[in-house]
Every structure is written in structure tokens, then in C-alpha cells.
Amino acid sequence: MSTLMKTTIVARPLTKAEFAPYGTVIEPYDKAAQTPENSYHINKGYACRHHAIAEAKLDGGDVGMSIFRAKKREFPIALSVMEYHPFGTQAFFSMNGQDYIVIVAPAGAPPQSADDLTVFYVQSHQGVQYDANVWHHPLLALGCDSDFLVIDRINGEGKNCYELDIEDWQVQIELASEHSSV
């Protein structure tokens, strides 16, 4: 009789560079990346537009805005399913100012084990946009039940969500010590 061993993955901080293979981090341009074309004052100087940080892309259908209400998760968080959307990007942004966790795997072939997963700790001021076909876990809200603004493809033809059950992998998520008070 074999016993499955649990795998623990510690969430790493979300950065634009590390998330680039999976999509886009939605946050203002930092000073070094600002140009007159991507960051400029509007509304008589009362706002600065950080232009075109991410672009919703889709194959058929429409771009929709929805609110997903996610239940708070307790640590260690046990992972259950990975999914991907072949017909468009999918963006998430916390509406409650709460930090959250995202788990991703490369687009294409389904992830085969915990070794294929990357886990990010997302701060409340950051959003993420998954590229089409990128494998990701459903929302993992921290701190409290949270609403997320979701921008993705709606009303199109064809199946746009495929799931892979990973409960039997027995993967759990923990936070690095600097985030453990969440």
C-alpha cells in the first residue's frame, strides 16, 4: 500500500518579470518604465493615466466584466483543480483591497505534477491577466471573502473552460514568513 506524500509550495511575490510567461501583472508603470506614451496626466492634471497596461484578447464573443465572489481560504490551502480558457484572456482584480494567491502552469499540455505549478502572492494593489490557454487555479482569496472584478470573454461559441482535477496530487500552499499574518 503506497501513501501519497503532500507537496507544499510556498507562494513567491508577484513580479512582472516572473509572471510574463503566463500573462500580465496589472499595476501602474514604475518610474523607470514610464514614458510620455504610456503615463500621462489627464483631467486637468488630477489623474495620471497608466495607458494600455493589459489588453483583453479574445477569439469570438464579447469582452465582459463580471464580479466573482470568492470565499476566504485558510492555510494550508489544498489545491483542487486547474483550468484554462482557449478563446481569450482572463483578468482579475481584487475589489476589496485584499491580497490573494494565484497558481499557474504554462499554456499547452496539462500540468503533470506539482513541479509544473508556480504560485504567486498577489498584493491588493495588483491584478493579473492570464493569457489564453494558460493553466490556472480558481481564485484563492485571503483574509476575508472577496469580490474580484473579472474581465474575460463572454457570449462566444465553443467551450471556453477546460478543467483538470488535481486533488489527488495533494498539493498545499503556504505563505513565506513575511506574509504569514494574512
matplotlib code that plots the C-alpha trace (Angstrom):
import matplotlib.pyplot as plt

x = [0.0, 1.5, 0.9, 0.8, 3.0, 1.8, 3.7, 3.9, 4.6, 5.5, 4.0, 6.5, 5.9, 4.2, 6.5, 6.0, 9.1, 8.3, 4.6, 5.4, 5.3, 1.7, 0.3, 0.4, 0.6, -1.9, -0.4, 0.9, 4.1, 7.0, 9.1, 11.7, 9.1, 7.0, 7.1, 5.1, 3.1, 2.2, 1.9, 0.4, -1.8, -5.5, -8.5, -6.7, -3.8, -6.0, -5.2, -2.4, -3.3, -1.2, -2.2, -2.5, -1.1, -3.0, -5.2, -8.1, -7.8, -10.5, -11.5, -15.2, -17.7, -17.5, -15.4, -17.4, -17.0, -18.2, -17.8, -16.7, -17.3, -14.6, -14.7, -11.7, -9.2, -7.4, -3.8, -2.6, -4.6, -5.3, -5.3, -8.2, -8.4, -6.5, -8.3, -7.6, -9.6, -8.7, -10.7, -9.4, -7.5, -8.9, -8.1, -8.7, -8.5, -9.5, -12.3, -11.9, -8.2, -7.3, -4.2, -4.7, -2.9, -2.6, -1.3, -0.3, 1.2, 2.4, 0.0, -0.4, -0.1, -1.8, 0.4, 1.5, 2.5, 3.2, 6.6, 4.7, 3.0, 4.1, 2.5, 2.4, 1.4, -0.5, -0.7, -4.1, -2.9, -2.0, -4.2, -3.4, -4.4, -3.9, -3.0, -5.3, -4.5, -2.6, -3.4, -4.5, -6.2, -9.6, -9.4, -7.8, -9.0, -7.0, -8.1, -11.9, -14.5, -13.6, -15.1, -13.0, -13.6, -13.1, -12.7, -12.9, -14.7, -18.4, -21.2, -18.9, -19.3, -17.4, -16.3, -14.1, -13.2, -11.4, -10.6, -8.1, -8.8, -5.6, -6.9, -5.1, -1.8, -2.2, -0.6, -0.9, 0.1, 1.8, 3.0, 6.5, 7.1, 6.8, 3.2, 2.1, 0.0, -2.7]
y = [0.0, 3.4, 6.6, 9.8, 12.4, 16.0, 18.6, 22.1, 25.1, 28.5, 31.4, 33.9, 37.6, 38.5, 40.4, 41.4, 39.6, 36.3, 36.4, 37.3, 33.7, 33.4, 36.9, 40.4, 42.0, 44.8, 47.7, 51.2, 51.5, 52.1, 55.3, 53.6, 52.2, 55.4, 57.2, 60.1, 57.5, 55.2, 57.6, 61.0, 63.5, 63.8, 65.5, 68.9, 67.2, 65.5, 62.0, 60.2, 57.6, 54.5, 53.6, 50.1, 48.0, 45.0, 44.3, 41.9, 39.5, 37.1, 34.8, 35.4, 36.5, 39.8, 41.3, 41.1, 42.5, 40.3, 40.1, 36.8, 36.5, 34.2, 32.6, 33.1, 30.3, 29.0, 27.8, 25.5, 25.8, 22.5, 22.7, 21.1, 22.0, 23.7, 25.2, 27.1, 29.2, 28.7, 31.7, 34.6, 36.3, 36.5, 39.3, 39.5, 42.5, 42.5, 44.9, 44.6, 45.6, 42.1, 40.1, 36.8, 33.8, 32.7, 29.4, 29.0, 26.5, 27.0, 27.2, 24.0, 20.5, 19.9, 20.2, 16.7, 17.3, 20.0, 20.5, 22.2, 24.8, 28.3, 30.0, 33.8, 36.0, 38.9, 42.2, 44.0, 46.8, 44.2, 42.4, 39.6, 38.8, 35.2, 34.7, 32.4, 28.7, 29.4, 26.8, 28.4, 27.5, 29.2, 32.2, 31.9, 34.8, 35.7, 37.4, 37.5, 36.6, 38.9, 40.3, 40.3, 42.3, 39.8, 40.8, 38.0, 36.5, 36.1, 35.1, 33.3, 30.0, 26.9, 25.6, 28.2, 26.4, 23.1, 21.7, 19.2, 17.7, 17.7, 16.9, 13.5, 15.4, 16.5, 19.9, 22.6, 26.2, 28.1, 31.7, 32.9, 34.2, 37.8, 37.2, 34.7, 37.3, 37.1]
z = [0.0, -1.0, 0.9, -1.1, 0.3, 0.4, -1.5, -0.1, -2.4, -0.9, -2.7, -4.1, -4.6, -7.9, -10.3, -13.9, -15.0, -13.3, -14.3, -18.0, -19.3, -18.0, -18.7, -17.4, -14.0, -13.8, -11.8, -12.6, -14.5, -12.2, -12.7, -14.9, -17.3, -17.6, -21.0, -22.4, -24.4, -21.5, -18.5, -18.8, -16.9, -17.8, -16.2, -15.9, -14.0, -11.4, -12.7, -14.3, -16.9, -17.0, -20.5, -22.1, -19.2, -20.4, -23.5, -23.4, -26.3, -27.5, -30.3, -30.9, -28.3, -26.4, -23.6, -20.4, -16.9, -14.1, -10.3, -8.8, -5.1, -3.7, -0.2, 2.1, 2.1, 5.2, 5.3, 4.3, 1.1, -0.6, -4.4, -6.3, -10.0, -12.8, -15.7, -18.9, -21.4, -25.1, -26.5, -24.6, -21.8, -18.3, -15.9, -12.1, -9.7, -6.0, -5.3, -1.5, -1.2, -0.2, -1.1, -2.9, -4.3, -8.0, -9.2, -12.9, -15.3, -18.8, -21.7, -23.7, -22.4, -19.0, -15.9, -14.8, -11.2, -8.6, -10.3, -13.2, -10.9, -10.0, -7.0, -6.6, -3.7, -5.2, -3.3, -3.1, -5.5, -8.2, -10.7, -13.1, -16.6, -17.8, -21.4, -23.4, -22.8, -19.6, -16.9, -13.6, -10.3, -9.5, -7.2, -3.8, -1.6, 1.6, 4.7, 4.0, 1.4, -1.5, -4.7, -7.8, -11.0, -13.8, -17.5, -19.9, -23.0, -22.8, -25.2, -27.7, -29.4, -28.3, -24.9, -23.2, -19.9, -19.5, -16.1, -14.7, -11.3, -9.2, -5.7, -5.8, -6.2, -2.5, -3.1, -0.5, -0.5, 2.4, 2.7, 3.1, 6.7, 5.6, 4.6, 7.3, 9.2, 6.5]

ax = plt.figure().add_subplot(projection="3d")
ax.plot(x, y, z, "-o")
ax.set_aspect("equal")
plt.show()
